[in-house]
């Protein structure tokens, strides 16, 4: 699994955890909001 796939999986898990905001997830994974939304849609 490459790092992008790992980030996609992590983004989905962190997004499912409603205690974290989108900005927190983006900062943790070092991705932009647009990338976050693209990952969550996959």
Helices and strands as residue ranges (DSSP letters): H 3-16, H 22-29, H 33-41
